[in-house]
Amino acid sequence: ELAREAVRKSLVLLKNGAPDDKPVLPLPKKAPKVLVAGSHADNLGYQCGGWTIQWQGLSGNNLTEGTTILTAIKNTVDPKTDVVYQENPDSDYVKSKTFSYAIVIVGELPYAETFGDSMNLTISAPGYETITNVCGAIKCVVVVISGRPVVIEPYMAHMDALVAAWLPGTEGQGVADVLFGNYGFTGKLSRTWFKTVDQLPMNVGDPHYDP
């Protein structure tokens, strides 16, 4: 329960609808049909990251006990809500299924130490494709699973809401707790989230500061 609370309190809300529109979050629990998409929606290994069971982490749901975000969503919505999971659906599929809204969960692959060094700081494929296909077709919330800020700004216009969930470990239920309004967002960024890697290093007060 303490770990689940830590996840809830660490989530950072980066976007919640257009400035003049009604906020998208929290999401309604009662909806006819909801789409969950993304490589990180049903993967405990990706939620845990590196230094989990093995040095560089693992992929899959057999490494330890826990709750994936997909399972947490199913546990949280109304029992009559149909939750459909497609890892990387195309836009035609999304448009054809009359979903009420979508939750896209994407992010980085597990890493530790120098194996995580990156000059581009992007999420793993097909994450950006999934965001474009789903969020370009339906109202969507994007949840990013990562150990650091990553390139996301070019896709912000497609999203209705954006949440940084960092590495929630085994407690995917903590993510759903906040997405659906059982608790509010309280997390804050510990550092500036850049638009492009060309801005780095970037700190408050720098002449080129433009997060």
Buried (B, 14 or more C-beta within 10 A) or exposed (E): EEBBEEBBEBBBBBBBBEEEEEEBBBBEBEBEEBBBBBBBBBBBBBBBBBBBEEEBBBEEBEBEEBBBBBBBBBEBBEEEBEBBBBBBBBBEBBBEBEBBBBBBBBBBBBBBEEEBEEEEBBBBEBBBEBBBBBBBBBBBBBBBBBBBBBBBEEBBEBBBBBBBBBBBBBBBBBBBBBBBEBBEBEBEEEEBBBBEBEBEEBEEEEEEEEE
